[in-house]
């Protein structure tokens, strides 16, 4: 119960698209996502962030230190087999 009530799960870019390369207005969508998460992350102060996809990983690695005013402690990539 605690895991469910204390977790935040969301898409980094909250717009539907078959792939990031096919995302309409890609640059604008990425700016929006970065701005959104820059406001959300300091409020939720996550102790663990799990992301799927290299584009999301790259964006979060740039955003987290700024949004949380700290450096990431550890980054671990795991192969999902997808």
mmCIF file of the N, C-alpha and C atoms, coordinates in Angstrom:
data_MODEL
# 
_entry.id   MODEL 
# 
loop_
_atom_site.group_PDB 
_atom_site.id 
_atom_site.type_symbol 
_atom_site.label_atom_id 
_atom_site.label_alt_id 
_atom_site.label_comp_id 
_atom_site.label_asym_id 
_atom_site.label_entity_id 
_atom_site.label_seq_id 
_atom_site.pdbx_PDB_ins_code 
_atom_site.Cartn_x 
_atom_site.Cartn_y 
_atom_site.Cartn_z 
_atom_site.occupancy 
_atom_site.B_iso_or_equiv 
_atom_site.pdbx_formal_charge 
_atom_site.auth_seq_id 
_atom_site.auth_comp_id 
_atom_site.auth_asym_id 
_atom_site.auth_atom_id 
_atom_site.pdbx_PDB_model_num 
ATOM 1   N N  . UNK A 1 1  ? 0.820  -1.200 0.000   1.00 0.00 ? 1  UNK A N  1 
ATOM 2   C CA . UNK A 1 1  ? 0.000  0.000  0.000   1.00 0.00 ? 1  UNK A CA 1 
ATOM 3   C C  . UNK A 1 1  ? 0.860  1.260  0.000   1.00 0.00 ? 1  UNK A C  1 
ATOM 4   N N  . UNK A 1 2  ? 1.931  1.257  0.799   1.00 0.00 ? 2  UNK A N  1 
ATOM 5   C CA . UNK A 1 2  ? 2.787  2.440  0.885   1.00 0.00 ? 2  UNK A CA 1 
ATOM 6   C C  . UNK A 1 2  ? 3.454  2.748  -0.459  1.00 0.00 ? 2  UNK A C  1 
ATOM 7   N N  . UNK A 1 3  ? 3.891  1.712  -1.155  1.00 0.00 ? 3  UNK A N  1 
ATOM 8   C CA . UNK A 1 3  ? 4.517  1.930  -2.463  1.00 0.00 ? 3  UNK A CA 1 
ATOM 9   C C  . UNK A 1 3  ? 3.557  2.634  -3.406  1.00 0.00 ? 3  UNK A C  1 
ATOM 10  N N  . UNK A 1 4  ? 2.321  2.218  -3.438  1.00 0.00 ? 4  UNK A N  1 
ATOM 11  C CA . UNK A 1 4  ? 1.333  2.820  -4.337  1.00 0.00 ? 4  UNK A CA 1 
ATOM 12  C C  . UNK A 1 4  ? 0.994  4.241  -3.904  1.00 0.00 ? 4  UNK A C  1 
ATOM 13  N N  . UNK A 1 5  ? 0.795  4.461  -2.631  1.00 0.00 ? 5  UNK A N  1 
ATOM 14  C CA . UNK A 1 5  ? 0.381  5.788  -2.168  1.00 0.00 ? 5  UNK A CA 1 
ATOM 15  C C  . UNK A 1 5  ? 1.521  6.798  -2.155  1.00 0.00 ? 5  UNK A C  1 
ATOM 16  N N  . UNK A 1 6  ? 2.762  6.309  -2.184  1.00 0.00 ? 6  UNK A N  1 
ATOM 17  C CA . UNK A 1 6  ? 3.908  7.227  -2.114  1.00 0.00 ? 6  UNK A CA 1 
ATOM 18  C C  . UNK A 1 6  ? 4.684  7.310  -3.420  1.00 0.00 ? 6  UNK A C  1 
ATOM 19  N N  . UNK A 1 7  ? 4.115  6.816  -4.507  1.00 0.00 ? 7  UNK A N  1 
ATOM 20  C CA . UNK A 1 7  ? 4.793  6.819  -5.800  1.00 0.00 ? 7  UNK A CA 1 
ATOM 21  C C  . UNK A 1 7  ? 4.111  7.779  -6.764  1.00 0.00 ? 7  UNK A C  1 
ATOM 22  N N  . UNK A 1 8  ? 4.908  8.369  -7.613  1.00 0.00 ? 8  UNK A N  1 
ATOM 23  C CA . UNK A 1 8  ? 4.401  9.202  -8.699  1.00 0.00 ? 8  UNK A CA 1 
ATOM 24  C C  . UNK A 1 8  ? 4.834  8.541  -10.001 1.00 0.00 ? 8  UNK A C  1 
ATOM 25  N N  . UNK A 1 9  ? 3.882  8.215  -10.833 1.00 0.00 ? 9  UNK A N  1 
ATOM 26  C CA . UNK A 1 9  ? 4.163  7.573  -12.113 1.00 0.00 ? 9  UNK A CA 1 
ATOM 27  C C  . UNK A 1 9  ? 3.556  8.439  -13.203 1.00 0.00 ? 9  UNK A C  1 
ATOM 28  N N  . UNK A 1 10 ? 4.382  8.819  -14.192 1.00 0.00 ? 10 UNK A N  1 
ATOM 29  C CA . UNK A 1 10 ? 3.885  9.679  -15.261 1.00 0.00 ? 10 UNK A CA 1 
ATOM 30  C C  . UNK A 1 10 ? 4.822  9.598  -16.459 1.00 0.00 ? 10 UNK A C  1 
ATOM 31  N N  . UNK A 1 11 ? 4.311  9.976  -17.605 1.00 0.00 ? 11 UNK A N  1 
ATOM 32  C CA . UNK A 1 11 ? 5.149  10.119 -18.791 1.00 0.00 ? 11 UNK A CA 1 
ATOM 33  C C  . UNK A 1 11 ? 5.927  11.426 -18.687 1.00 0.00 ? 11 UNK A C  1 
ATOM 34  N N  . UNK A 1 12 ? 7.189  11.382 -19.090 1.00 0.00 ? 12 UNK A N  1 
ATOM 35  C CA . UNK A 1 12 ? 7.992  12.612 -19.066 1.00 0.00 ? 12 UNK A CA 1 
ATOM 36  C C  . UNK A 1 12 ? 7.377  13.649 -20.002 1.00 0.00 ? 12 UNK A C  1 
ATOM 37  N N  . UNK A 1 13 ? 7.054  13.237 -21.204 1.00 0.00 ? 13 UNK A N  1 
ATOM 38  C CA . UNK A 1 13 ? 6.360  14.108 -22.157 1.00 0.00 ? 13 UNK A CA 1 
ATOM 39  C C  . UNK A 1 13 ? 4.902  13.672 -22.160 1.00 0.00 ? 13 UNK A C  1 
ATOM 40  N N  . UNK A 1 14 ? 4.005  14.499 -21.675 1.00 0.00 ? 14 UNK A N  1 
ATOM 41  C CA . UNK A 1 14 ? 2.619  14.059 -21.492 1.00 0.00 ? 14 UNK A CA 1 
ATOM 42  C C  . UNK A 1 14 ? 1.747  14.156 -22.749 1.00 0.00 ? 14 UNK A C  1 
ATOM 43  N N  . UNK A 1 15 ? 2.328  13.899 -23.910 1.00 0.00 ? 15 UNK A N  1 
ATOM 44  C CA . UNK A 1 15 ? 1.579  13.938 -25.158 1.00 0.00 ? 15 UNK A CA 1 
ATOM 45  C C  . UNK A 1 15 ? 1.771  12.616 -25.881 1.00 0.00 ? 15 UNK A C  1 
ATOM 46  N N  . UNK A 1 16 ? 0.730  12.126 -26.496 1.00 0.00 ? 16 UNK A N  1 
ATOM 47  C CA . UNK A 1 16 ? 0.777  10.825 -27.172 1.00 0.00 ? 16 UNK A CA 1 
ATOM 48  C C  . UNK A 1 16 ? 1.442  10.931 -28.540 1.00 0.00 ? 16 UNK A C  1 
ATOM 49  N N  . UNK A 1 17 ? 2.265  9.924  -28.831 1.00 0.00 ? 17 UNK A N  1 
ATOM 50  C CA . UNK A 1 17 ? 2.922  9.837  -30.121 1.00 0.00 ? 17 UNK A CA 1 
ATOM 51  C C  . UNK A 1 17 ? 3.490  8.424  -30.247 1.00 0.00 ? 17 UNK A C  1 
ATOM 52  N N  . UNK A 1 18 ? 3.541  7.866  -31.464 1.00 0.00 ? 18 UNK A N  1 
ATOM 53  C CA . UNK A 1 18 ? 4.122  6.527  -31.628 1.00 0.00 ? 18 UNK A CA 1 
ATOM 54  C C  . UNK A 1 18 ? 5.591  6.472  -31.199 1.00 0.00 ? 18 UNK A C  1 
ATOM 55  N N  . UNK A 1 19 ? 6.303  7.586  -31.354 1.00 0.00 ? 19 UNK A N  1 
ATOM 56  C CA . UNK A 1 19 ? 7.711  7.665  -30.962 1.00 0.00 ? 19 UNK A CA 1 
ATOM 57  C C  . UNK A 1 19 ? 8.071  9.135  -30.780 1.00 0.00 ? 19 UNK A C  1 
ATOM 58  N N  . UNK A 1 20 ? 9.197  9.381  -30.126 1.00 0.00 ? 20 UNK A N  1 
ATOM 59  C CA . UNK A 1 20 ? 9.600  10.774 -29.926 1.00 0.00 ? 20 UNK A CA 1 
ATOM 60  C C  . UNK A 1 20 ? 9.955  11.432 -31.258 1.00 0.00 ? 20 UNK A C  1 
ATOM 61  N N  . UNK A 1 21 ? 10.466 10.647 -32.195 1.00 0.00 ? 21 UNK A N  1 
ATOM 62  C CA . UNK A 1 21 ? 10.807 11.221 -33.505 1.00 0.00 ? 21 UNK A CA 1 
ATOM 63  C C  . UNK A 1 21 ? 9.562  11.634 -34.292 1.00 0.00 ? 21 UNK A C  1 
ATOM 64  N N  . UNK A 1 22 ? 8.417  11.032 -33.989 1.00 0.00 ? 22 UNK A N  1 
ATOM 65  C CA . UNK A 1 22 ? 7.168  11.370 -34.670 1.00 0.00 ? 22 UNK A CA 1 
ATOM 66  C C  . UNK A 1 22 ? 6.303  12.333 -33.859 1.00 0.00 ? 22 UNK A C  1 
ATOM 67  N N  . UNK A 1 23 ? 6.801  12.789 -32.731 1.00 0.00 ? 23 UNK A N  1 
ATOM 68  C CA . UNK A 1 23 ? 6.042  13.685 -31.864 1.00 0.00 ? 23 UNK A CA 1 
ATOM 69  C C  . UNK A 1 23 ? 5.804  15.026 -32.563 1.00 0.00 ? 23 UNK A C  1 
ATOM 70  N N  . UNK A 1 24 ? 4.546  15.411 -32.747 1.00 0.00 ? 24 UNK A N  1 
ATOM 71  C CA . UNK A 1 24 ? 4.281  16.711 -33.344 1.00 0.00 ? 24 UNK A CA 1 
ATOM 72  C C  . UNK A 1 24 ? 4.830  17.828 -32.454 1.00 0.00 ? 24 UNK A C  1 
ATOM 73  N N  . UNK A 1 25 ? 5.364  18.853 -33.077 1.00 0.00 ? 25 UNK A N  1 
ATOM 74  C CA . UNK A 1 25 ? 5.903  20.008 -32.341 1.00 0.00 ? 25 UNK A CA 1 
ATOM 75  C C  . UNK A 1 25 ? 6.877  19.540 -31.255 1.00 0.00 ? 25 UNK A C  1 
ATOM 76  N N  . UNK A 1 26 ? 7.816  18.701 -31.675 1.00 0.00 ? 26 UNK A N  1 
ATOM 77  C CA . UNK A 1 26 ? 8.746  18.030 -30.764 1.00 0.00 ? 26 UNK A CA 1 
ATOM 78  C C  . UNK A 1 26 ? 9.491  19.002 -29.854 1.00 0.00 ? 26 UNK A C  1 
ATOM 79  N N  . UNK A 1 27 ? 10.098 20.029 -30.411 1.00 0.00 ? 27 UNK A N  1 
ATOM 80  C CA . UNK A 1 27 ? 10.874 20.969 -29.598 1.00 0.00 ? 27 UNK A CA 1 
ATOM 81  C C  . UNK A 1 27 ? 9.988  21.658 -28.559 1.00 0.00 ? 27 UNK A C  1 
ATOM 82  N N  . UNK A 1 28 ? 8.798  22.068 -28.979 1.00 0.00 ? 28 UNK A N  1 
ATOM 83  C CA . UNK A 1 28 ? 7.875  22.714 -28.054 1.00 0.00 ? 28 UNK A CA 1 
ATOM 84  C C  . UNK A 1 28 ? 7.417  21.746 -26.965 1.00 0.00 ? 28 UNK A C  1 
ATOM 85  N N  . UNK A 1 29 ? 7.167  20.506 -27.334 1.00 0.00 ? 29 UNK A N  1 
ATOM 86  C CA . UNK A 1 29 ? 6.746  19.484 -26.374 1.00 0.00 ? 29 UNK A CA 1 
ATOM 87  C C  . UNK A 1 29 ? 7.844  19.209 -25.352 1.00 0.00 ? 29 UNK A C  1 
ATOM 88  N N  . UNK A 1 30 ? 9.096  19.143 -25.798 1.00 0.00 ? 30 UNK A N  1 
ATOM 89  C CA . UNK A 1 30 ? 10.220 18.929 -24.878 1.00 0.00 ? 30 UNK A CA 1 
ATOM 90  C C  . UNK A 1 30 ? 10.393 20.112 -23.923 1.00 0.00 ? 30 UNK A C  1 
ATOM 91  N N  . UNK A 1 31 ? 10.243 21.327 -24.429 1.00 0.00 ? 31 UNK A N  1 
ATOM 92  C CA . UNK A 1 31 ? 10.326 22.503 -23.552 1.00 0.00 ? 31 UNK A CA 1 
ATOM 93  C C  . UNK A 1 31 ? 9.221  22.470 -22.497 1.00 0.00 ? 31 UNK A C  1 
ATOM 94  N N  . UNK A 1 32 ? 8.008  22.110 -22.926 1.00 0.00 ? 32 UNK A N  1 
ATOM 95  C CA . UNK A 1 32 ? 6.895  22.015 -21.995 1.00 0.00 ? 32 UNK A CA 1 
ATOM 96  C C  . UNK A 1 32 ? 7.180  20.963 -20.916 1.00 0.00 ? 32 UNK A C  1 
ATOM 97  N N  . UNK A 1 33 ? 7.648  19.770 -21.332 1.00 0.00 ? 33 UNK A N  1 
ATOM 98  C CA . UNK A 1 33 ? 7.936  18.691 -20.389 1.00 0.00 ? 33 UNK A CA 1 
ATOM 99  C C  . UNK A 1 33 ? 9.006  19.112 -19.388 1.00 0.00 ? 33 UNK A C  1 
ATOM 100 N N  . UNK A 1 34 ? 10.068 19.750 -19.867 1.00 0.00 ? 34 UNK A N  1 
ATOM 101 C CA . UNK A 1 34 ? 11.126 20.211 -18.961 1.00 0.00 ? 34 UNK A CA 1 
ATOM 102 C C  . UNK A 1 34 ? 10.591 21.232 -17.965 1.00 0.00 ? 34 UNK A C  1 
ATOM 103 N N  . UNK A 1 35 ? 9.782  22.152 -18.430 1.00 0.00 ? 35 UNK A N  1 
ATOM 104 C CA . UNK A 1 35 ? 9.199  23.145 -17.529 1.00 0.00 ? 35 UNK A CA 1 
ATOM 105 C C  . UNK A 1 35 ? 8.261  22.522 -16.511 1.00 0.00 ? 35 UNK A C  1 
ATOM 106 N N  . UNK A 1 36 ? 7.462  21.566 -16.968 1.00 0.00 ? 36 UNK A N  1 
ATOM 107 C CA . UNK A 1 36 ? 6.537  20.869 -16.070 1.00 0.00 ? 36 UNK A CA 1 
ATOM 108 C C  . UNK A 1 36 ? 7.297  20.146 -14.967 1.00 0.00 ? 36 UNK A C  1 
ATOM 109 N N  . UNK A 1 37 ? 8.292  19.336 -15.344 1.00 0.00 ? 37 UNK A N  1 
ATOM 110 C CA . UNK A 1 37 ? 9.039  18.562 -14.354 1.00 0.00 ? 37 UNK A CA 1 
ATOM 111 C C  . UNK A 1 37 ? 9.933  19.434 -13.491 1.00 0.00 ? 37 UNK A C  1 
ATOM 112 N N  . UNK A 1 38 ? 10.371 20.569 -14.003 1.00 0.00 ? 38 UNK A N  1 
ATOM 113 C CA . UNK A 1 38 ? 11.150 21.503 -13.168 1.00 0.00 ? 38 UNK A CA 1 
ATOM 114 C C  . UNK A 1 38 ? 10.298 22.039 -12.022 1.00 0.00 ? 38 UNK A C  1 
ATOM 115 N N  . UNK A 1 39 ? 8.976  22.099 -12.218 1.00 0.00 ? 39 UNK A N  1 
ATOM 116 C CA . UNK A 1 39 ? 8.073  22.549 -11.146 1.00 0.00 ? 39 UNK A CA 1 
ATOM 117 C C  . UNK A 1 39 ? 7.640  21.390 -10.248 1.00 0.00 ? 39 UNK A C  1 
ATOM 118 N N  . UNK A 1 40 ? 7.475  20.199 -10.810 1.00 0.00 ? 40 UNK A N  1 
ATOM 119 C CA . UNK A 1 40 ? 6.987  19.046 -10.040 1.00 0.00 ? 40 UNK A CA 1 
ATOM 120 C C  . UNK A 1 40 ? 8.080  18.463 -9.141  1.00 0.00 ? 40 UNK A C  1 
ATOM 121 N N  . UNK A 1 41 ? 9.266  18.251 -9.666  1.00 0.00 ? 41 UNK A N  1 
ATOM 122 C CA . UNK A 1 41 ? 10.313 17.557 -8.921  1.00 0.00 ? 41 UNK A CA 1 
ATOM 123 C C  . UNK A 1 41 ? 10.671 18.202 -7.579  1.00 0.00 ? 41 UNK A C  1 
ATOM 124 N N  . UNK A 1 42 ? 10.826 19.521 -7.496  1.00 0.00 ? 42 UNK A N  1 
ATOM 125 C CA . UNK A 1 42 ? 11.142 20.096 -6.186  1.00 0.00 ? 42 UNK A CA 1 
ATOM 126 C C  . UNK A 1 42 ? 10.018 19.896 -5.158  1.00 0.00 ? 42 UNK A C  1 
ATOM 127 N N  . UNK A 1 43 ? 8.807  19.756 -5.620  1.00 0.00 ? 43 UNK A N  1 
ATOM 128 C CA . UNK A 1 43 ? 7.677  19.567 -4.697  1.00 0.00 ? 43 UNK A CA 1 
ATOM 129 C C  . UNK A 1 43 ? 7.593  18.140 -4.173  1.00 0.00 ? 43 UNK A C  1 
ATOM 130 N N  . UNK A 1 44 ? 7.918  17.170 -5.010  1.00 0.00 ? 44 UNK A N  1 
ATOM 131 C CA . UNK A 1 44 ? 7.814  15.770 -4.581  1.00 0.00 ? 44 UNK A CA 1 
ATOM 132 C C  . UNK A 1 44 ? 9.122  15.238 -3.997  1.00 0.00 ? 44 UNK A C  1 
ATOM 133 N N  . UNK A 1 45 ? 10.236 15.903 -4.267  1.00 0.00 ? 45 UNK A N  1 
ATOM 134 C CA . UNK A 1 45 ? 11.555 15.522 -3.751  1.00 0.00 ? 45 UNK A CA 1 
ATOM 135 C C  . UNK A 1 45 ? 11.789 14.012 -3.809  1.00 0.00 ? 45 UNK A C  1 
ATOM 136 N N  . UNK A 1 46 ? 11.874 13.449 -5.007  1.00 0.00 ? 46 UNK A N  1 
ATOM 137 C CA . UNK A 1 46 ? 12.005 11.989 -5.120  1.00 0.00 ? 46 UNK A CA 1 
ATOM 138 C C  . UNK A 1 46 ? 13.346 11.483 -4.595  1.00 0.00 ? 46 UNK A C  1 
ATOM 139 N N  . UNK A 1 47 ? 13.312 10.334 -3.958  1.00 0.00 ? 47 UNK A N  1 
ATOM 140 C CA . UNK A 1 47 ? 14.557 9.697  -3.522  1.00 0.00 ? 47 UNK A CA 1 
ATOM 141 C C  . UNK A 1 47 ? 15.038 8.691  -4.566  1.00 0.00 ? 47 UNK A C  1 
ATOM 142 N N  . UNK A 1 48 ? 14.157 8.320  -5.484  1.00 0.00 ? 48 UNK A N  1 
ATOM 143 C CA . UNK A 1 48 ? 14.492 7.397  -6.556  1.00 0.00 ? 48 UNK A CA 1 
ATOM 144 C C  . UNK A 1 48 ? 13.710 7.801  -7.799  1.00 0.00 ? 48 UNK A C  1 
ATOM 145 N N  . UNK A 1 49 ? 14.406 7.839  -8.931  1.00 0.00 ? 49 UNK A N  1 
ATOM 146 C CA . UNK A 1 49 ? 13.756 8.134  -10.207 1.00 0.00 ? 49 UNK A CA 1 
ATOM 147 C C  . UNK A 1 49 ? 14.078 6.993  -11.157 1.00 0.00 ? 49 UNK A C  1 
ATOM 148 N N  . UNK A 1 50 ? 13.052 6.399  -11.716 1.00 0.00 ? 50 UNK A N  1 
ATOM 149 C CA . UNK A 1 50 ? 13.212 5.336  -12.707 1.00 0.00 ? 50 UNK A CA 1 
ATOM 150 C C  . UNK A 1 50 ? 12.634 5.859  -14.010 1.00 0.00 ? 50 UNK A C  1 
ATOM 151 N N  . UNK A 1 51 ? 13.401 5.767  -15.068 1.00 0.00 ? 51 UNK A N  1 
ATOM 152 C CA . UNK A 1 51 ? 12.886 6.246  -16.350 1.00 0.00 ? 51 UNK A CA 1 
ATOM 153 C C  . UNK A 1 51 ? 13.103 5.191  -17.414 1.00 0.00 ? 51 UNK A C  1 
ATOM 154 N N  . UNK A 1 52 ? 12.305 5.270  -18.455 1.00 0.00 ? 52 UNK A N  1 
ATOM 155 C CA . UNK A 1 52 ? 12.417 4.369  -19.595 1.00 0.00 ? 52 UNK A CA 1 
ATOM 156 C C  . UNK A 1 52 ? 12.742 5.199  -20.829 1.00 0.00 ? 52 UNK A C  1 
ATOM 157 N N  . UNK A 1 53 ? 13.798 4.837  -21.511 1.00 0.00 ? 53 UNK A N  1 
ATOM 158 C CA . UNK A 1 53 ? 14.162 5.499  -22.755 1.00 0.00 ? 53 UNK A CA 1 
ATOM 159 C C  . UNK A 1 53 ? 15.345 6.441  -22.607 1.00 0.00 ? 53 UNK A C  1 
ATOM 160 N N  . UNK A 1 54 ? 16.173 6.448  -23.626 1.00 0.00 ? 54 UNK A N  1 
ATOM 161 C CA . UNK A 1 54 ? 17.397 7.266  -23.591 1.00 0.00 ? 54 UNK A CA 1 
ATOM 162 C C  . UNK A 1 54 ? 17.093 8.765  -23.637 1.00 0.00 ? 54 UNK A C  1 
ATOM 163 N N  . UNK A 1 55 ? 16.062 9.155  -24.390 1.00 0.00 ? 55 UNK A N  1 
ATOM 164 C CA . UNK A 1 55 ? 15.730 10.583 -24.458 1.00 0.00 ? 55 UNK A CA 1 
ATOM 165 C C  . UNK A 1 55 ? 15.278 11.098 -23.097 1.00 0.00 ? 55 UNK A C  1 
ATOM 166 N N  . UNK A 1 56 ? 14.457 10.311 -22.414 1.00 0.00 ? 56 UNK A N  1 
ATOM 167 C CA . UNK A 1 56 ? 13.996 10.694 -21.076 1.00 0.00 ? 56 UNK A CA 1 
ATOM 168 C C  . UNK A 1 56 ? 15.164 10.704 -20.102 1.00 0.00 ? 56 UNK A C  1 
ATOM 169 N N  . UNK A 1 57 ? 16.017 9.703  -20.188 1.00 0.00 ? 57 UNK A N  1 
ATOM 170 C CA . UNK A 1 57 ? 17.199 9.653  -19.312 1.00 0.00 ? 57 UNK A CA 1 
ATOM 171 C C  . UNK A 1 57 ? 18.060 10.901 -19.501 1.00 0.00 ? 57 UNK A C  1 
ATOM 172 N N  . UNK A 1 58 ? 18.340 11.257 -20.732 1.00 0.00 ? 58 UNK A N  1 
ATOM 173 C CA . UNK A 1 58 ? 19.179 12.434 -20.997 1.00 0.00 ? 58 UNK A CA 1 
ATOM 174 C C  . UNK A 1 58 ? 18.545 13.700 -20.442 1.00 0.00 ? 58 UNK A C  1 
ATOM 175 N N  . UNK A 1 59 ? 17.251 13.845 -20.665 1.00 0.00 ? 59 UNK A N  1 
ATOM 176 C CA . UNK A 1 59 ? 16.553 15.036 -20.170 1.00 0.00 ? 59 UNK A CA 1 
ATOM 177 C C  . UNK A 1 59 ? 16.579 15.092 -18.644 1.00 0.00 ? 59 UNK A C  1 
ATOM 178 N N  . UNK A 1 60 ? 16.331 13.961 -17.995 1.00 0.00 ? 60 UNK A N  1 
ATOM 179 C CA . UNK A 1 60 ? 16.311 13.948 -16.529 1.00 0.00 ? 60 UNK A CA 1 
ATOM 180 C C  . UNK A 1 60 ? 17.700 14.157 -15.931 1.00 0.00 ? 60 UNK A C  1 
ATOM 181 N N  . UNK A 1 61 ? 18.727 13.636 -16.582 1.00 0.00 ? 61 UNK A N  1 
ATOM 182 C CA . UNK A 1 61 ? 20.085 13.849 -16.066 1.00 0.00 ? 61 UNK A CA 1 
ATOM 183 C C  . UNK A 1 61 ? 20.470 15.328 -16.097 1.00 0.00 ? 61 UNK A C  1 
ATOM 184 N N  . UNK A 1 62 ? 19.941 16.074 -17.059 1.00 0.00 ? 62 UNK A N  1 
ATOM 185 C CA . UNK A 1 62 ? 20.178 17.521 -17.100 1.00 0.00 ? 62 UNK A CA 1 
ATOM 186 C C  . UNK A 1 62 ? 19.277 18.261 -16.112 1.00 0.00 ? 62 UNK A C  1 
ATOM 187 N N  . UNK A 1 63 ? 18.049 17.790 -15.968 1.00 0.00 ? 63 UNK A N  1 
ATOM 188 C CA . UNK A 1 63 ? 17.043 18.493 -15.178 1.00 0.00 ? 63 UNK A CA 1 
ATOM 189 C C  . UNK A 1 63 ? 17.158 18.259 -13.671 1.00 0.00 ? 63 UNK A C  1 
ATOM 190 N N  . UNK A 1 64 ? 17.436 17.041 -13.247 1.00 0.00 ? 64 UNK A N  1 
ATOM 191 C CA . UNK A 1 64 ? 17.421 16.719 -11.818 1.00 0.00 ? 64 UNK A CA 1 
ATOM 192 C C  . UNK A 1 64 ? 18.355 17.585 -10.972 1.00 0.00 ? 64 UNK A C  1 
ATOM 193 N N  . UNK A 1 65 ? 19.609 17.779 -11.369 1.00 0.00 ? 65 UNK A N  1 
ATOM 194 C CA . UNK A 1 65 ? 20.478 18.609 -10.523 1.00 0.00 ? 65 UNK A CA 1 
ATOM 195 C C  . UNK A 1 65 ? 19.971 20.041 -10.363 1.00 0.00 ? 65 UNK A C  1 
ATOM 196 N N  . UNK A 1 66 ? 19.353 20.573 -11.393 1.00 0.00 ? 66 UNK A N  1 
ATOM 197 C CA . UNK A 1 66 ? 18.826 21.933 -11.340 1.00 0.00 ? 66 UNK A CA 1 
ATOM 198 C C  . UNK A 1 66 ? 17.541 21.970 -10.508 1.00 0.00 ? 66 UNK A C  1 
ATOM 199 N N  . UNK A 1 67 ? 16.623 21.060 -10.780 1.00 0.00 ? 67 UNK A N  1 
ATOM 200 C CA . UNK A 1 67 ? 15.325 21.055 -10.110 1.00 0.00 ? 67 UNK A CA 1 
ATOM 201 C C  . UNK A 1 67 ? 15.443 20.719 -8.632  1.00 0.00 ? 67 UNK A C  1 
ATOM 202 N N  . UNK A 1 68 ? 16.392 19.860 -8.281  1.00 0.00 ? 68 UNK A N  1 
ATOM 203 C CA . UNK A 1 68 ? 16.526 19.436 -6.886  1.00 0.00 ? 68 UNK A CA 1 
ATOM 204 C C  . UNK A 1 68 ? 17.711 20.080 -6.185  1.00 0.00 ? 68 UNK A C  1 
ATOM 205 N N  . UNK A 1 69 ? 18.428 20.947 -6.885  1.00 0.00 ? 69 UNK A N  1 
ATOM 206 C CA . UNK A 1 69 ? 19.597 21.638 -6.334  1.00 0.00 ? 69 UNK A CA 1 
ATOM 207 C C  . UNK A 1 69 ? 20.588 20.651 -5.722  1.00 0.00 ? 69 UNK A C  1 
ATOM 208 N N  . UNK A 1 70 ? 20.811 19.535 -6.416  1.00 0.00 ? 70 UNK A N  1 
ATOM 209 C CA . UNK A 1 70 ? 21.757 18.521 -5.959  1.00 0.00 ? 70 UNK A CA 1 
ATOM 210 C C  . UNK A 1 70 ? 22.241 17.717 -7.152  1.00 0.00 ? 70 UNK A C  1 
ATOM 211 N N  . UNK A 1 71 ? 23.350 17.065 -7.009  1.00 0.00 ? 71 UNK A N  1 
ATOM 212 C CA . UNK A 1 71 ? 23.848 16.165 -8.044  1.00 0.00 ? 71 UNK A CA 1 
ATOM 213 C C  . UNK A 1 71 ? 23.224 14.791 -7.835  1.00 0.00 ? 71 UNK A C  1 
ATOM 214 N N  . UNK A 1 72 ? 23.026 14.050 -8.944  1.00 0.00 ? 72 UNK A N  1 
ATOM 215 C CA . UNK A 1 72 ? 22.516 12.687 -8.778  1.00 0.00 ? 72 UNK A CA 1 
ATOM 216 C C  . UNK A 1 72 ? 23.589 11.847 -8.098  1.00 0.00 ? 72 UNK A C  1 
ATOM 217 N N  . UNK A 1 73 ? 23.157 10.934 -7.303  1.00 0.00 ? 73 UNK A N  1 
ATOM 218 C CA . UNK A 1 73 ? 24.088 10.112 -6.538  1.00 0.00 ? 73 UNK A CA 1 
ATOM 219 C C  . UNK A 1 73 ? 24.566 8.906  -7.329  1.00 0.00 ? 73 UNK A C  1 
ATOM 220 N N  . UNK A 1 74 ? 23.653 8.310  -8.066  1.00 0.00 ? 74 UNK A N  1 
ATOM 221 C CA . UNK A 1 74 ? 24.005 7.095  -8.788  1.00 0.00 ? 74 UNK A CA 1 
ATOM 222 C C  . UNK A 1 74 ? 23.105 6.960  -10.006 1.00 0.00 ? 74 UNK A C  1 
ATOM 223 N N  . UNK A 1 75 ? 23.693 6.566  -11.106 1.00 0.00 ? 75 UNK A N  1 
ATOM 224 C CA . UNK A 1 75 ? 22.921 6.270  -12.307 1.00 0.00 ? 75 UNK A CA 1 
ATOM 225 C C  . UNK A 1 75 ? 23.248 4.836  -12.675 1.00 0.00 ? 75 UNK A C  1 
ATOM 226 N N  . UNK A 1 76 ? 22.215 4.053  -12.862 1.00 0.00 ? 76 UNK A N  1 
ATOM 227 C CA . UNK A 1 76 ? 22.412 2.659  -13.233 1.00 0.00 ? 76 UNK A CA 1 
ATOM 228 C C  . UNK A 1 76 ? 21.483 2.340  -14.397 1.00 0.00 ? 76 UNK A C  1 
ATOM 229 N N  . UNK A 1 77 ? 22.063 1.905  -15.493 1.00 0.00 ? 77 UNK A N  1 
ATOM 230 C CA . UNK A 1 77 ? 21.272 1.507  -16.653 1.00 0.00 ? 77 UNK A CA 1 
ATOM 231 C C  . UNK A 1 77 ? 21.076 0.002  -16.627 1.00 0.00 ? 77 UNK A C  1 
ATOM 232 N N  . UNK A 1 78 ? 19.848 -0.418 -16.813 1.00 0.00 ? 78 UNK A N  1 
ATOM 233 C CA . UNK A 1 78 ? 19.544 -1.844 -16.841 1.00 0.00 ? 78 UNK A CA 1 
ATOM 234 C C  . UNK A 1 78 ? 18.902 -2.191 -18.174 1.00 0.00 ? 78 UNK A C  1 
ATOM 235 N N  . UNK A 1 79 ? 19.339 -3.262 -18.785 1.00 0.00 ? 79 UNK A N  1 
ATOM 236 C CA . UNK A 1 79 ? 18.770 -3.704 -20.047 1.00 0.00 ? 79 UNK A CA 1 
ATOM 237 C C  . UNK A 1 79 ? 17.457 -4.411 -19.778 1.00 0.00 ? 79 UNK A C  1 
ATOM 238 N N  . UNK A 1 80 ? 16.378 -3.895 -20.344 1.00 0.00 ? 80 UNK A N  1 
ATOM 239 C CA . UNK A 1 80 ? 15.060 -4.485 -20.131 1.00 0.00 ? 80 UNK A CA 1 
ATOM 240 C C  . UNK A 1 80 ? 14.774 -5.595 -21.138 1.00 0.00 ? 80 UNK A C  1 
ATOM 241 N N  . UNK A 1 81 ? 15.542 -5.635 -22.205 1.00 0.00 ? 81 UNK A N  1 
ATOM 242 C CA . UNK A 1 81 ? 15.298 -6.629 -23.238 1.00 0.00 ? 81 UNK A CA 1 
ATOM 243 C C  . UNK A 1 81 ? 14.239 -6.235 -24.246 1.00 0.00 ? 81 UNK A C  1 
ATOM 244 N N  . UNK A 1 82 ? 13.789 -4.994 -24.161 1.00 0.00 ? 82 UNK A N  1 
ATOM 245 C CA . UNK A 1 82 ? 12.771 -4.524 -25.106 1.00 0.00 ? 82 UNK A CA 1 
ATOM 246 C C  . UNK A 1 82 ? 13.417 -4.094 -26.392 1.00 0.00 ? 82 UNK A C  1 
# 
